[in-house]
């Protein structure tokens, strides 16, 4: 597989995920990083958007997936975002990190995140 990739960092989504009632009621911000692996040589050689992934459309699709139907776990949110990225025909592999900067943790913390990697079957 090619090492070519597109990376989107710091996508922001407001959603109502979490196990606690206040998370479901009030919602909170989630930050998503997505890296997709796909061959980029032909797109570069022909300067052709049709031979790559439109990263604006990818960003919008991932944020929409994160913002829909509340779930308990950010692991589930990450899986949903990965499935969304893999739905783009040219994407062969994806890594998704979901950050939950407002997680209900009683001690000071810098970040809580889950990272998953998935490949097209």
C-alpha positions, 0 to 999 in steps of 0.5 A: 500500500502507498504511504500517501495520505491526507490528514485532517486535524482538529475537526470540531463537532458538537454532539450529545455523546456520553454515559451521563445524563448531563452529557446527553442533555447539554452536549459538548464539543468533540475534536476529530483527527482523520488520516486517510491513506490512498494513492495520490500519484495520479491525482498529482500527475494530472492535477485532477480532483477526481483522482483523489478525495475532496477533503472538504467533503470528507470533513463535512461527512465525518462531522455529520457522522459524529453529530448524529444519534447520541451514543455512550462511548467515543469508541463508537463515535470513532468507529462511525467516523472511520466507516464514513471515511472508508465509504469514500471509494479511493480510501484504503485505510483510515486512522481516526482520533476522537478527542473529548476535551470536556470529558467528565473527569474530576482531576485536571487533564489535558486530553482524553482520546480514542484512536482506531485504525481500519482498512478496507476489506 
